[in-house]
Each structure stands twice: as C-alpha cells, then as structure tokens.
C-alpha cells in the first residue's frame, strides 16, 4: 500500500489546514522576486518531510526528475533559497502555524485527550563557521576553543495529544537568556492560539521560579517542572518525604515505568510559592503537588 503523494499533502495543507494563503503570501521580503514564493516555501516543507534539510539537497531535488511529482513549480539554486529565507517575515509563519493548530482543534484532532499541553524548551539551529551575527552563540570544546557559532532558541510545542506539533520559536542572543526568551514566547503564543487552548505547560527545572510561575498563572496555565539539582531544598524535601514509602500510583508509559507520589501537605519551597494555578514538580519517577 502506497502512502500519500506530495501533491496530496499539498492539497491537504492548502485546504484542510487552511494554508493556501500562506503558501502564496508567506511574508516574502524580496524587492523584485522572480521565483514564486510558493515554489520556495513548498520545496522547503517537502524537503523537511523527506529529511533532506540542506539547501544544496533542496536544489538537487528541484533540479531532478522528481520535481513535478513533488509539486514544485520552478527550478532554482541554493543561493536563491538562502536569499529568500533571509528576507522572510517570521510573523507570517507564526500566524500560519497557530492558525493550522487552531484548525486542527476545530477538526477534533485533539478530542481523544482530556488536556492539551505546551512544552517549552531550548534548541539550536543554523551552525556556521563564518562571521557571527548578533544572535550567534559560540560553540566551544572542553578547552574553551571556539569551533563555530550557533543560534539558540526557546521553542514551544503542543504536546500531550498523541501528536507533537511545533508552535513557535523565540531567538535570543549572547546577552539574552533562554529564561527570558521563554517568557516572551509563552506570552506571544498564548495570545495567538487563545488562553483556553492549552491547560498546562511543561518546562525544565530552571523555569521553576516565582516570576515564571506567576507569568504562567496569569496566562491560565498550570506548570509542570522537572525537579533537578538547581532546586536542592525542594529535592531534599521530596527525598525525605517520599524516599521510604511506596508510590501512590504506577503506570507504564511506552517502555518506561512511571511511579507517582502525592501529598497534599508537601512544602513547595520559596521558588514555587505564589502560583495560584498550581505547581507540579516532577523528578525522574515522582510528582508532588502543593
């Protein structure tokens, strides 16, 4: 049995997900474009689906006999693709992604799950050995030698629904931080998809601070933060309370065994105080709820 073709995927994305307008007008900032923006945007998406992400491989695809079957309506080189992506307005892509995710919810894609979550974490892209830009971070080895530069982002993803859907990213430079970028990203994304779209946000332990918990609470989100060594008092309190007793609940999750401990009177610690929506602190196999 054969899978869907690239043309079928294009029609599905254009009509079922409402992305036709985006493909035609993706925020093209070229002053005198000769290659249609739709051909360039769609070639990037097809290459991503085929796990062929370099611009040189995209050029090879659109110059190969497979071009017509991929639905790419023009031939171009990697330099044209670089020129195009450098001048794209990211707000158009953000709007298209949030619109597609809201449409997916209207199409009842998430109806089988009770709660929809958002995962906030750091990621990187755009490694280069050329002259760095203001957003570049140096890539160093254990000796401190710089071997290139990389862009860092805070990334927000829809999770807990059976499928994982990227929603938005926020870049930050060397004088910024993932913590600050994550708060900007969460505020912007919830303003786009709506405050009632998701019910909780999953974050790393470094986000388990009062300012972030207040921000999430004001956005109507509960916080699930992993308990790590950066919260030693909270970690020690959890070990003292739960270390000598069996878990309250055990269930399989994929190949893992998850154990849960719960206590209504567990002291949350100073960094979790003040989050009116609730703070869940998770270790490798435990959960506590103040």
C-alpha positions, 0 to 999 in steps of 0.5 A, a space after each residue: 500500500 502506497 502512502 500519500 503523494 506530495 501533491 496530496 499533502 499539498 492539497 491537504 495543507 492548502 485546504 484542510 489546514 487552511 494554508 493556501 494563503 500562506 503558501 502564496 503570501 508567506 511574508 516574502 521580503 524580496 524587492 523584485 522576486 522572480 521565483 514564486 514564493 510558493 515554489 520556495 516555501 513548498 520545496 522547503 516543507 517537502 524537503 523537511 518531510 523527506 529529511 533532506 534539510 540542506 539547501 544544496 539537497 533542496 536544489 538537487 531535488 528541484 533540479 531532478 526528475 522528481 520535481 513535478 511529482 513533488 509539486 514544485 513549480 520552478 527550478 532554482 539554486 541554493 543561493 536563491 533559497 538562502 536569499 529568500 529565507 533571509 528576507 522572510 517575515 517570521 510573523 507570517 509563519 507564526 500566524 500560519 502555524 497557530 492558525 493550522 493548530 487552531 484548525 486542527 482543534 476545530 477538526 477534533 484532532 485533539 478530542 481523544 485527550 482530556 488536556 492539551 499541553 505546551 512544552 517549552 524548551 531550548 534548541 539550536 539551529 543554523 551552525 556556521 563557521 563564518 562571521 557571527 551575527 548578533 544572535 550567534 552563540 559560540 560553540 566551544 570544546 572542553 578547552 574553551 576553543 571556539 569551533 563555530 557559532 550557533 543560534 539558540 532558541 526557546 521553542 514551544 510545542 503542543 504536546 500531550 495529544 498523541 501528536 507533537 506539533 511545533 508552535 513557535 520559536 523565540 531567538 535570543 542572543 549572547 546577552 539574552 537568556 533562554 529564561 527570558 526568551 521563554 517568557 516572551 514566547 509563552 506570552 506571544 503564543 498564548 495570545 495567538 492560539 487563545 488562553 483556553 487552548 492549552 491547560 498546562 505547560 511543561 518546562 525544565 527545572 530552571 523555569 521553576 521560579 516565582 516570576 515564571 510561575 506567576 507569568 504562567 498563572 496569569 496566562 491560565 496555565 498550570 506548570 509542570 517542572 522537572 525537579 533537578 539539582 538547581 532546586 536542592 531544598 525542594 529535592 531534599 524535601 521530596 527525598 525525605 518525604 517520599 524516599 521510604 514509602 511506596 508510590 501512590 500510583 504506577 503506570 507504564 508509559 511506552 517502555 518506561 515505568 512511571 511511579 507517582 507520589 502525592 501529598 497534599 501537605 508537601 512544602 513547595 519551597 520559596 521558588 514555587 510559592 505564589 502560583 495560584 494555578 498550581 505547581 507540579 514538580 516532577 523528578 525522574 519517577 515522582 510528582 508532588 503537588 502543593 
